[in-house]
Amino acid sequence: MMGAMGPLGAMGAATGGGSAGAIDGASTAVAAPSIPQLPIPLPDWLAGNPLFTGGLGLLGAGFVMSTMRGGASTLENVFRRQMLMTLEIPSKDYAYQWVMQWLVSRGHHGSRHLGVETTYLKDSAGRQTAHFDFVPSPGRHWVRYNGAFIRIERERETKTVDMSTGAPWETLTLTTLSFRPDLFAQLLAEAKESALAKEEGRTIIFSSYGHEWRPFGQPRRVRPFTSVLLDGTVGDEILADVNDFLGNHAWYLERGIPYRRGYLLHGPPGCGKSSYVAALAGQMGYNIAVLNLGDPGMTDDRLQHLLAVVPPKCLVLLEDIDFAVGESTPSDPKGPYAGVMRVSFSGLLNALDGVVATEERIIFMTTNHFSKLPRALVRPGRVDLNVFVGLASKNQLLRMFLRFFPGEEAAAEQFAALTADEGLSMAELQGFFMFFKSQPQQCVANVGPYLESRRQAHAEEMKRYEDKQKALRGEVDKKDTGSPESE
């Protein structure tokens, strides 16, 4: 019997339960749960507690997951730093507008969320044109450029705005793989060339807005240099002087001379002072930055700042410079510029040739009243070349006539002989020629009546001026004699 009991019977006998041998063969033995081995010795009653060991297991699993998550984040940061490159372009940077125009020119940036930039024009004849440029709106967009995908994020700051323009701050962020480190340089170069190509053959007029320069209107067609006829060779001499200045930067630095140049054009109104500056800028491929000293918000500090941040390749034009040296009308004490100190003569001198004066600039100043300008303003260093632009000479009359009516030399001589001593300005000549665009003989035939009516108008104006002066002298005499009428 003992031999027939087998191992199972023997185990039952060893445990003192003979009936254990009758356990069904289909049932299986349940193994006792294993207790995890901890790295530190613990009492048996604590190590055998399933709640305690389960908590340690959860803690270990959480630690492992946290380590994996931190590792994944670290790997992601490493990937971003090593495999991606990013370019940030703030809205104040020149490249911002270039890249935006580049996106517009591509026309297929693939975005379904768009913004619109409208260009509206209305000419003097009343013709209206509108052009719509669609740009990616704020958000994330994708562009394919030279075989690479670029993610473009346009971010707009909603709580911060530019105080001078009121426009919100924006940032363009370009992201792509770093396999081609020169991709962004290629994109910016292409965007720059595309933007400058639109300005080719045009002159941009900048106007001061707050403490920055902004384009005023649309770029203008370049005015031909030969369209402004100054007397003799004055126009060519100024152009030669400007080119000589631009070509001798090192010469100025070696001798410690401030690298800036000032020109003063003075003479009667309508003789071509401002027109010559526009033609000169077109000839040189420069733009024009116009400063209005009569602006009620123009202060000494603002003037100095604007001259320090003039856009590159710009001629600075200060028209009617005599305004800064005369008695200007004070601002309205209740107006928007109440308490604002207008630009002063000393502030103008410091901005032109003081400690705060910047270099690498060309300034043109114009005035109709040269006698009002003090010597301190027109001395060398502030005004290096003083040019008188007067009424039309006989040479100018001939050239102006031939410009409107080429090949009519005989008629030009006759016209110049009739008008040589009349003191006509170039603006008056141009206005008269506009009535006879293709009729040179009619132009010569009608110049006599035109000059007669002009003399009569001038005589009437002089009479009104003399009567006004007599009235003023009479009032002064009454005040001096102490007559009752003056009380």
HELIX and SHEET records of a PDB file:
HELIX    1   1 MET A    2  ALA A   14  1                                  13    
HELIX    2   2 GLY A   18  ALA A   22  5                                   5    
HELIX    3   3 ASP A   44  ALA A   47  1                                   4    
HELIX    4   4 PRO A   50  MET A   83  1                                  34    
HELIX    5   5 TYR A   94  ARG A  106  1                                  13    
HELIX    6   6 LEU A  183  LYS A  198  1                                  16    
HELIX    7   7 PHE A  225  SER A  227  5                                   3    
HELIX    8   8 VAL A  234  LEU A  246  1                                  13    
HELIX    9   9 HIS A  249  GLU A  254  1                                   6    
HELIX   10  10 LYS A  273  MET A  284  1                                  12    
HELIX   11  11 ASP A  300  ALA A  308  1                                   9    
HELIX   12  12 ILE A  321  ALA A  324  5                                   4    
HELIX   13  13 PHE A  345  ASP A  353  1                                   9    
HELIX   14  14 PHE A  370  LYS A  372  5                                   3    
HELIX   15  15 ARG A  375  VAL A  378  1                                   4    
HELIX   16  16 LYS A  394  PHE A  404  1                                  11    
HELIX   17  17 GLU A  409  THR A  419  1                                  11    
HELIX   18  18 MET A  426  PHE A  433  1                                   8    
HELIX   19  19 PRO A  440  THR A  481  1                                  42    
HELIX   20  20 PRO A  484  SER A  486  5                                   3    
SHEET    1   A 4 LEU A  84  PRO A  90  0                                        
SHEET    2   A 4 PRO A 168  LEU A 177 -1                                        
SHEET    3   A 4 ALA A 148  VAL A 161 -1                                        
SHEET    4   A 4 GLY A 139  TYR A 145 -1                                        
SHEET    1   B 2 LEU A 114  LYS A 122  0                                        
SHEET    2   B 2 GLN A 128  PRO A 136 -1                                        
SHEET    1   C 2 ARG A 202  THR A 203  0                                        
SHEET    2   C 2 ARG A 220  ARG A 221 -1                                        
SHEET    1   D 7 GLU A 212  PRO A 215  0                                        
SHEET    2   D 7 ILE A 205  TYR A 209 -1                                        
SHEET    3   D 7 ASN A 287  LEU A 291  1                                        
SHEET    4   D 7 CYS A 314  LEU A 318  1                                        
SHEET    5   D 7 ARG A 361  THR A 367  1                                        
SHEET    6   D 7 ARG A 260  HIS A 266  1                                        
SHEET    7   D 7 LEU A 385  PHE A 388  1                                        
END                                                                             
